[in-house]
Amino acid sequence: MQLLHGNEPLSNFNLLQSNDVDFSQSLVSEVYCEHSLVPVHGTKVDAKLNAVEGTKFTFGYLTYGVDAKIVLPPLPPCYHVNITLAGNSCVRRNGKTAYTEGMKSGAVLLPDEKASVLWTKDAKQYALKFLREKLENHLSALINERVDGPIDFDLTFDLQNTAGRSLLRACILLQAEWEEQSTLILSPVARRHIESLVMTNFLLAAKSSYTEKIYGIHHQNESPSKMLVQKVKDYIEENVHELPGLAELTTYAGVSARSLQNGFKQHAGTSPMGYVRNIRMQRAHEQLENAFNMGETVTDIAMRWGFYNVGRFSQMYKALYGQSPRETIMKAEKN
């Protein structure tokens, strides 16, 4: 899996490039959380931080360029997540020690535990800061259950299994949207949608005390009734302009994500998000048929319905309707 822009994600959002230890420590603490930074050899670092502040979390790229030790106190307001892109790190938390390796694993630091991280000089990481309230509320929506106290995540998580690869892809998508100054920057709805995708994939990839509930392991045969699935379908059709995500749908339905997935598969022949995508495409089709009268372009309509890659939208549209979006506009114009 290739990262965009080589080995330096978010290069156009640079906040730090310095050899000074104290300055680097101060700025990274301001963006993420309080910590101490100590080079293992010498008195300088080669630090670089590129980061953006999203609607739901902070997302960045961080490297120190030297062997360095970071010591963190408990982090009451947040969860800190390192997704190792290159090099290695040794992470210690609550008497446990584990290692991360580039594109193979990541680590989670908790709100209520001290931790230390030893970075190798070639270590490069996606660094994410999730505020406790937002991550715990997102989890609560997925499992339809109140989340009390910090989520007890395992120290490290795998990036090579299905869930880990999905998390990496979601992060690369988020990176691309920021780097290209896309609709994500301009539309709060689009930003919320993509950030929710990253949060959901993180909760699926990082094993925790709630993992079984997220996947519905104890209730794999549980499935909402046909009536409830129809109720959710009606909700989607009424609110599709808000681009609802899986967390919103499970909250509305009052069932777990896995249970809702099973119900839709049984009664609708698709996933909940597949149904959302189908309705978005249907609404886009309806508006393309009136685009000429409204003075709108294919891009205008595709973006409105959450299809941010217009080329991909056109391919999907033609496969479904047998003509390109532009051909639909021209046909309607002639009529």
HELIX and SHEET records of a PDB file:
HELIX    1   1 SER A   11  PHE A   13  5                                   3    
HELIX    2   2 VAL A   21  VAL A   31  1                                  11    
HELIX    3   3 ARG A  132  ILE A  143  1                                  12    
HELIX    4   4 THR A  162  GLU A  179  1                                  18    
HELIX    5   5 THR A  183  LEU A  186  1                                   4    
HELIX    6   6 PRO A  188  ALA A  205  1                                  18    
HELIX    7   7 THR A  211  TYR A  215  1                                   5    
HELIX    8   8 ILE A  217  HIS A  219  5                                   3    
HELIX    9   9 LYS A  226  ASN A  239  1                                  14    
HELIX   10  10 VAL A  240  GLU A  242  5                                   3    
HELIX   11  11 LEU A  246  ALA A  253  1                                   8    
HELIX   12  12 ALA A  257  HIS A  267  1                                  11    
HELIX   13  13 PRO A  272  LEU A  288  1                                  17    
HELIX   14  14 ALA A  291  MET A  294  1                                   4    
HELIX   15  15 VAL A  298  ARG A  304  1                                   7    
HELIX   16  16 VAL A  310  TYR A  321  1                                  12    
HELIX   17  17 PRO A  325  LYS A  334  1                                  10    
SHEET    1   A 7 ASN A  14  SER A  18  0                                        
SHEET    2   A 7 ALA A  47  GLU A  53 -1                                        
SHEET    3   A 7 PHE A  57  THR A  63 -1                                        
SHEET    4   A 7 LYS A 124  LEU A 131 -1                                        
SHEET    5   A 7 CYS A  78  ALA A  86 -1                                        
SHEET    6   A 7 SER A 105  LEU A 109 -1                                        
SHEET    7   A 7 THR A 156  ASP A 158 -1                                        
SHEET    1   B 5 SER A  36  PRO A  39  0                                        
SHEET    2   B 5 ALA A  68  LEU A  72 -1                                        
SHEET    3   B 5 ALA A 115  TRP A 119 -1                                        
SHEET    4   B 5 ASN A  88  ARG A  93 -1                                        
SHEET    5   B 5 LYS A  96  GLU A 101 -1                                        
END                                                                             
